[in-house]
Amino acid sequence: PYFFKMANYYKAKNQFKKATKYYQLAGKLNPADAWIHSGLGDIHVKMGDDTRAVEQYKKAIQLEPDVAWFYFTLGRVYQKEGKINLARKSYEQARRVDPSGIWADDALKDLSEGKK
């Protein structure tokens, strides 16, 4: 938990190199923790590396397919890239996994209105 907490701390401070280092250390101790991959995906998004972000979010989904947030964050990257069909599928999957997650509904509404 220490490395994961430190990674989140540095991510919140926008110190992405340090955050990445701590996520990687956390991943060595617990490679099956999907939230580590989600955190790395967030960092890649902030650093403008959407390809690596997608890879990390997909790993998170593979490890924990019942977490709607992972589908939502993947959808955000696809939407940003203009991959509307993939974004829609991701948001719809997020809604299936967690029907109470209104953020997926809001994202689908944004898509239908053409927002990026």
TIBAMAR-955360 format. One record per residue (C-alpha): residue in three letters; chain; z, y, x. Coordinates in steps of 0.25 Angstrom, whole numbers, plus 5000, padded with zeros to 4 digits. Layout:
N
PT, ala, A, Z, Y, X
...
This chain:
116
PT, pro, A, 5000, 5000, 5000
PT, tyr, A, 5003, 5010, 5012
PT, phe, A, 4988, 5010, 5016
PT, phe, A, 4983, 5012, 5002
PT, lys, A, 4993, 5023, 4999
PT, met, A, 4989, 5030, 5012
PT, ala, A, 4974, 5028, 5009
PT, asn, A, 4976, 5035, 4995
PT, tyr, A, 4984, 5046, 5001
PT, tyr, A, 4973, 5049, 5011
PT, lys, A, 4962, 5048, 5001
PT, ala, A, 4970, 5058, 4992
PT, lys, A, 4970, 5067, 5004
PT, asn, A, 4955, 5065, 5006
PT, gln, A, 4958, 5059, 5020
PT, phe, A, 4948, 5049, 5018
PT, lys, A, 4947, 5043, 5032
PT, lys, A, 4962, 5040, 5032
PT, ala, A, 4962, 5035, 5018
PT, thr, A, 4950, 5025, 5021
PT, lys, A, 4959, 5020, 5033
PT, tyr, A, 4970, 5017, 5024
PT, tyr, A, 4962, 5011, 5013
PT, gln, A, 4956, 5002, 5024
PT, leu, A, 4970, 4998, 5029
PT, ala, A, 4974, 4995, 5015
PT, gly, A, 4962, 4987, 5013
PT, lys, A, 4965, 4978, 5025
PT, leu, A, 4979, 4975, 5019
PT, asn, A, 4974, 4973, 5005
PT, pro, A, 4959, 4971, 5004
PT, ala, A, 4959, 4967, 4989
PT, asp, A, 4965, 4981, 4985
PT, ala, A, 4954, 4987, 4977
PT, trp, A, 4960, 5001, 4977
PT, ile, A, 4958, 5002, 4992
PT, his, A, 4943, 5000, 4989
PT, ser, A, 4944, 5010, 4978
PT, gly, A, 4951, 5020, 4987
PT, leu, A, 4940, 5018, 4998
PT, gly, A, 4930, 5020, 4987
PT, asp, A, 4936, 5034, 4984
PT, ile, A, 4936, 5038, 4998
PT, his, A, 4922, 5035, 5000
PT, val, A, 4918, 5043, 4987
PT, lys, A, 4926, 5055, 4993
PT, met, A, 4918, 5053, 5006
PT, gly, A, 4905, 5052, 4999
PT, asp, A, 4902, 5038, 5002
PT, asp, A, 4899, 5032, 4989
PT, thr, A, 4893, 5019, 4994
PT, arg, A, 4906, 5015, 5000
PT, ala, A, 4914, 5020, 4988
PT, val, A, 4906, 5011, 4979
PT, glu, A, 4908, 4999, 4989
PT, gln, A, 4923, 5002, 4988
PT, tyr, A, 4924, 5003, 4973
PT, lys, A, 4916, 4991, 4971
PT, lys, A, 4926, 4983, 4981
PT, ala, A, 4937, 4989, 4972
PT, ile, A, 4931, 4984, 4960
PT, gln, A, 4928, 4970, 4966
PT, leu, A, 4943, 4969, 4969
PT, glu, A, 4948, 4974, 4956
PT, pro, A, 4938, 4974, 4945
PT, asp, A, 4948, 4978, 4935
PT, val, A, 4950, 4992, 4940
PT, ala, A, 4942, 5002, 4932
PT, trp, A, 4944, 5013, 4942
PT, phe, A, 4936, 5006, 4952
PT, tyr, A, 4924, 5006, 4943
PT, phe, A, 4926, 5020, 4939
PT, thr, A, 4926, 5025, 4954
PT, leu, A, 4914, 5017, 4957
PT, gly, A, 4907, 5023, 4945
PT, arg, A, 4910, 5037, 4950
PT, val, A, 4903, 5034, 4963
PT, tyr, A, 4891, 5029, 4956
PT, gln, A, 4891, 5041, 4946
PT, lys, A, 4892, 5050, 4958
PT, glu, A, 4880, 5043, 4965
PT, gly, A, 4872, 5044, 4952
PT, lys, A, 4872, 5029, 4949
PT, ile, A, 4875, 5031, 4934
PT, asn, A, 4873, 5017, 4930
PT, leu, A, 4883, 5011, 4940
PT, ala, A, 4893, 5022, 4937
PT, arg, A, 4892, 5019, 4922
PT, lys, A, 4894, 5004, 4925
PT, ser, A, 4906, 5007, 4933
PT, tyr, A, 4912, 5016, 4923
PT, glu, A, 4910, 5006, 4912
PT, gln, A, 4916, 4995, 4920
PT, ala, A, 4928, 5005, 4922
PT, arg, A, 4929, 5007, 4907
PT, arg, A, 4928, 4992, 4905
PT, val, A, 4940, 4989, 4915
PT, asp, A, 4948, 5000, 4910
PT, pro, A, 4944, 5005, 4896
PT, ser, A, 4956, 5015, 4896
PT, gly, A, 4950, 5022, 4908
PT, ile, A, 4944, 5035, 4902
PT, trp, A, 4939, 5039, 4916
PT, ala, A, 4928, 5029, 4915
PT, asp, A, 4924, 5034, 4901
PT, asp, A, 4924, 5048, 4907
PT, ala, A, 4915, 5044, 4918
PT, leu, A, 4905, 5037, 4909
PT, lys, A, 4905, 5050, 4901
PT, asp, A, 4901, 5058, 4913
PT, leu, A, 4890, 5048, 4916
PT, ser, A, 4884, 5050, 4903
PT, glu, A, 4885, 5065, 4905
PT, gly, A, 4878, 5064, 4918
PT, lys, A, 4890, 5068, 4927
PT, lys, A, 4891, 5064, 4941
